[in-house]
Each structure stands twice: as C-alpha cells, then as structure tokens.
Amino acid sequence: MLDTAKETYQTAGEPFLDEPKMRVRNADVFYADKQAIFDVNIDIGKNEVISMIGPSGCGKSTFLRCLNRMNDTIDICRVTGELFLEDQDIYDRSIDVVELRARVGMVFQKPNPFPKSIYENVAYGARIHGLTDTKVELDELIEKSLHRCGLWNEVKDRLEEPATGLSGGQQQRLCIARAIAVNPEVILMDEPCSALDPIATATVEELIHELSENFTICIVTHSMQQAARVSSRTAYFHLGKLIEVNDTSKVFTNPEHQLTEEYITGRIG
C-alpha cells in the first residue's frame, strides 16, 4: 500500500523522502460523520523542521495531533490510513500510547505548566518513565533540559517556586524543557508562539533552530513569516487537504500549486 500510494498521489511538491522519520499514507480523519482530513500523504525527515500552514480551520492542527494520537482523547474522532514512526505503525493495537507520546512529544498553543514547582514540571515525565535511578541523575537531567531551553540561568535559583510564576515566554520554554526531558525523537508544536510577545517569540524560534540538531520538529503556525524563519520545508493545507509540500523558500517564492500561491499572496485565508 505504501508503494501504490505514491503512484496515485496528486499533491504538488516533494512530500516523500528517502529515509523519513515519520511516514503518513492515505490519512483520513473523521469527527463522527464529518470528515476533517482527506487522504494526506507526507514524509517527515529526521532532524528537520517542517511547518504546516493554512487558513484557520484547514485541518493542520487536527493532522498534527494524529502524529502522537492525541486525537484518541476525542471520543468522536476516528483516524484511518497508515502512520509510521520509522518502521512502527503508531496506530497498531499493540502500541503503548504513553510510550508513543514520550517518543513524539507535544507543545501546545498556550503554555500549560503543571501547578507544581519548576523542578517538578521538568521531572514529571522522567519520573513516569523511570528514566533516572537516583536524585543526582534526576537533578542532572533537569539541569540539562533547562540548559537546552535557555532557561537554566533564569530559574536555577527558583527551582522550587511555582512554574505559574514565570512569564509567558518562560512558561513556554519550560513546557519545551518538560517535553525534551524524556528525550523524544519528534516534537510537535501547535502554534507555540501565538500567545507570546515578539521578544519571547524570537527566543522560542531560536530555540527551535537549536533543538533541530537533535530532534525532528513539526510546527503548526498561523504566521507565514515564522514558517519562513524556522523551517526547512513547509506544507500547505486547505479545507482538510494537503495541497503542497516543498522547500520553504520555494513555497514562499515559487509555489507549484495555485491555491498555495493565493494563500501566500493573501488572496485566500
């Protein structure tokens, strides 16, 4: 089925890669009887940053949540097709969803620190998954995660204070630190900067660039400027369909599909 899907595929651009981290073939998503995603086929590369753009309600966030089965939390939602993390079918009945979400972490639109200390926010996943055996190891993991998110120097003397006392930008970087503490392979980001001011946004964008050295990152964004700044490839969605996938520079300067061009130039959206 994976081979035949490629032959019949109509999306503009280059959705397929030689050695992808994740592969999606013929993905459909339904909310009860209403179809939200139509026959999406795309590869996501190892250590790439790929942006998903499109008008509000086009399905980009719904699709993103398919990649770590967050849609499972919605009773009326049904996902069909083939979705693989490397060679593992993530919708196979044998899959441990908790383990999957450790491998494919998620950062949400609004910063959502737990009502716990800064320390306990980052420690949470490591405790659940048994990643450390001693307090010393846990301390080292937390310091490393906070360093990677550029937060350590800002919070090292406040680790026992409530995370809710941080600024919005700090909270979002804390949520990213919490996600990477369990050493995921893929990080999904759903509008991670939409609630942040320009300075905090620039900090998170710089962080995304740095994290891409070690993680695959998929980001849904309403900002075409942000997609242009942070991603190597961009996917354009329209009315639940994947219209084009291409190098980001090509999508924004010479798109292959008319709908993409109309969105980029502001004629639709």
C-alpha positions as MATLAB code, in Angstrom:
seq = 'MLDTAKETYQTAGEPFLDEPKMRVRNADVFYADKQAIFDVNIDIGKNEVISMIGPSGCGKSTFLRCLNRMNDTIDICRVTGELFLEDQDIYDRSIDVVELRARVGMVFQKPNPFPKSIYENVAYGARIHGLTDTKVELDELIEKSLHRCGLWNEVKDRLEEPATGLSGGQQQRLCIARAIAVNPEVILMDEPCSALDPIATATVEELIHELSENFTICIVTHSMQQAARVSSRTAYFHLGKLIEVNDTSKVFTNPEHQLTEEYITGRIG';
ca = [
       0.000    0.000    0.000;
       2.870    2.374    0.718;
       4.176    1.950   -2.827;
       0.854    2.323   -4.611;
       0.010    5.466   -2.631;
       3.000    7.179   -4.167;
       1.863    6.386   -7.707;
      -1.592    7.913   -7.254;
      -0.519   10.901   -5.166;
      -1.591   14.330   -6.507;
      -0.143   16.838   -4.056;
       2.278   19.383   -5.535;
       5.889   19.445   -4.426;
       8.020   16.761   -2.799;
       6.132   15.052    0.035;
       8.271   11.893    0.024;
      11.784   11.418    1.409;
      14.328    8.614    1.101;
      14.752    7.947    4.831;
      11.900    9.619    6.715;
      11.468    9.728   10.468;
       7.683    9.516   10.071;
       5.590    8.354    7.098;
       1.926    9.103    6.554;
      -0.079    7.406    3.817;
      -3.746    7.956    2.945;
      -4.599    9.526    6.302;
      -8.240   10.500    6.828;
      -9.728   11.982    9.995;
     -13.428   11.991   10.883;
     -15.323   13.720   13.677;
     -18.411   11.496   13.831;
     -19.766   11.693   10.261;
     -17.836   14.816    9.287;
     -14.516   14.345    7.520;
     -11.813   16.815    8.562;
      -8.693   15.420    6.851;
      -8.673   13.939    3.351;
      -6.097   11.427    2.075;
      -2.946   13.077    3.410;
       0.377   11.602    2.295;
       3.621   13.041    3.630;
       7.053   12.113    4.952;
       8.725   13.938    7.819;
      12.501   13.856    7.803;
      14.915   13.135   10.606;
      16.114   16.324   12.328;
      14.121   18.557   10.014;
      11.845   21.418   10.980;
       8.682   21.249    8.908;
       5.989   23.916    9.174;
       2.320   23.341    8.485;
       0.441   26.421    7.347;
      -3.009   27.241    6.027;
      -6.210   29.156    6.801;
      -7.929   28.729   10.161;
      -9.928   25.501   10.217;
      -7.969   23.904    7.380;
      -7.051   20.828    9.446;
      -3.389   21.448   10.160;
      -3.721   21.095   13.952;
      -6.020   18.095   13.572;
      -3.394   16.445   11.388;
      -0.591   17.300   13.807;
      -2.463   15.566   16.636;
      -2.629   12.388   14.555;
       1.140   12.060   14.816;
       1.104   11.163   18.519;
      -2.514   10.004   18.753;
      -3.732   12.999   20.714;
      -6.940   12.659   18.708;
      -7.573    9.472   20.704;
      -8.719   11.725   23.535;
     -11.717   12.868   21.444;
     -14.430   10.194   21.563;
     -15.994   11.022   18.190;
     -12.672   11.264   16.355;
     -11.567    8.432   14.058;
      -8.278    8.216   12.146;
      -7.677    5.878    9.209;
      -4.677    5.287    6.976;
      -1.096    4.331    7.740;
       1.100    6.392   10.067;
       4.581    5.151   10.884;
       7.303    6.279   13.269;
      10.255    4.834   11.422;
       9.018    1.262   10.809;
       6.449    1.120   13.591;
       2.736    1.577   12.880;
       1.711    4.026   15.594;
      -1.960    3.002   15.318;
      -1.263   -0.690   15.814;
      -3.281   -2.108   18.714;
      -0.110   -3.272   20.441;
       1.272    0.270   20.719;
       1.587    1.738   24.223;
       0.210    5.253   23.700;
       2.018    6.605   26.779;
       5.321    5.386   25.370;
       4.433    6.783   21.937;
       3.810   10.229   23.403;
       7.191   10.073   25.105;
       8.767    9.427   21.698;
       6.593   12.032   19.979;
       6.220   14.901   22.426;
       3.904   17.887   22.104;
       3.983   21.576   22.974;
       0.638   23.347   22.886;
      -0.552   26.770   21.790;
      -0.998   28.126   25.304;
       1.763   27.435   27.829;
       0.425   24.792   30.191;
       2.828   24.266   33.093;
       1.560   21.939   35.779;
       0.560   23.547   39.109;
       3.834   22.334   40.575;
       7.315   23.709   41.072;
       9.612   24.438   38.137;
      11.674   21.412   39.173;
       8.701   19.064   39.326;
       7.400   20.213   35.943;
      10.568   19.035   34.225;
      10.901   15.952   36.442;
       7.358   14.748   35.740;
       7.996   12.721   32.583;
      11.287   11.328   33.810;
       9.560   10.011   36.935;
       6.688    8.414   34.969;
       9.017    6.674   32.526;
      11.664    5.710   35.093;
      14.461    7.472   33.240;
      16.627    8.079   36.294;
      17.577    5.910   39.249;
      18.890    8.487   41.696;
      18.208   12.053   42.781;
      21.608   13.055   41.402;
      20.710   11.687   37.965;
      17.345   13.444   38.047;
      18.990   16.732   39.047;
      21.417   16.397   36.134;
      18.597   15.639   33.687;
      16.611   18.662   34.818;
      19.611   20.972   34.582;
      20.458   19.655   31.104;
      16.870   20.088   29.876;
      16.650   23.634   31.224;
      20.039   24.488   29.709;
      18.874   23.237   26.304;
      15.880   25.554   26.510;
      17.917   28.532   27.627;
      16.159   28.677   30.979;
      18.729   27.424   33.452;
      20.361   30.750   34.258;
      16.938   32.364   34.668;
      15.474   29.773   37.057;
      18.367   27.915   38.714;
      17.752   29.733   41.994;
      13.949   29.354   41.755;
      13.518   25.660   41.045;
      11.186   25.099   43.993;
       8.970   28.071   43.125;
       5.654   27.548   41.253;
       6.050   27.357   37.492;
       2.968   29.520   37.143;
       5.020   32.448   38.438;
       7.135   32.513   35.266;
       6.426   34.854   32.362;
       4.533   33.536   29.348;
       7.685   33.054   27.296;
       9.449   31.347   30.186;
       6.456   29.066   30.721;
       6.508   28.004   27.077;
      10.238   27.259   27.220;
       9.583   25.304   30.433;
       6.952   23.251   28.593;
       9.516   22.565   25.862;
      12.043   21.554   28.546;
       9.421   19.220   30.015;
       8.868   17.669   26.579;
      12.550   17.109   25.791;
      13.408   15.780   29.276;
      12.094   12.352   28.219;
      14.357   12.502   25.138;
      11.688   12.289   22.417;
      12.507   11.623   18.795;
       9.910   14.063   17.445;
       8.491   17.280   18.929;
       5.096   18.525   17.754;
       4.418   22.231   18.279;
       0.892   23.558   17.822;
       1.045   27.360   17.428;
       3.729   27.548   20.154;
       4.226   31.315   19.875;
       0.697   32.584   19.280;
       0.292   33.646   22.927;
       3.767   35.200   23.208;
       5.106   38.693   22.652;
       7.644   39.348   19.845;
      10.698   39.071   22.119;
       9.566   35.741   23.602;
       8.639   34.542   20.105;
      12.145   35.276   18.834;
      13.608   33.346   21.781;
      11.449   30.291   21.081;
      12.258   30.446   17.356;
      15.971   30.476   18.152;
      15.382   27.518   20.462;
      13.606   25.605   17.673;
      16.647   26.097   15.445;
      18.986   24.788   18.152;
      16.780   21.790   19.014;
      16.600   20.702   15.376;
      20.167   19.441   15.719;
      18.823   16.638   17.917;
      15.078   16.390   17.265;
      12.598   16.263   14.418;
      10.223   19.208   14.825;
       6.773   19.666   13.276;
       5.277   23.095   13.869;
       1.793   24.352   13.088;
       1.817   28.110   12.730;
      -0.585   30.809   11.580;
       2.407   33.024   10.804;
       3.894   32.630    7.349;
       6.818   34.772    8.499;
       7.521   32.323   11.303;
       7.348   29.355    8.933;
       9.817   31.117    6.641;
      12.191   31.771    9.533;
      12.251   28.394   11.281;
      11.512   25.595    8.801;
      13.370   23.806    6.043;
      10.160   22.512    4.444;
       6.620   23.822    4.531;
       3.315   22.016    3.999;
       0.223   23.958    2.948;
      -3.226   22.675    3.985;
      -6.561   23.835    2.548;
     -10.005   22.521    3.545;
      -8.547   19.369    5.096;
      -6.338   18.543    2.127;
      -2.575   18.714    1.841;
      -2.060   20.924   -1.198;
       1.701   21.322   -1.401;
       4.886   20.269    0.374;
       8.149   21.834   -0.657;
      11.319   23.531    0.470;
      10.213   26.555    2.455;
      11.962   29.005    0.138;
      10.171   27.528   -2.862;
       6.750   27.574   -1.180;
       7.087   31.283   -0.431;
       8.745   32.422   -3.660;
       7.640   29.997   -6.368;
       4.830   27.669   -5.193;
       3.753   24.886   -7.532;
       0.030   24.957   -6.714;
      -2.321   27.848   -7.433;
      -4.031   27.526   -4.036;
      -0.673   27.866   -2.292;
       0.118   30.998   -4.275;
      -3.280   32.501   -3.472;
      -2.733   31.904    0.247;
       0.839   33.239    0.232;
      -0.236   36.400   -1.606;
      -3.199   36.962    0.713;
      -5.999   36.266   -1.759;
      -7.360   33.476    0.445;
      -7.084   32.914    4.182;
];
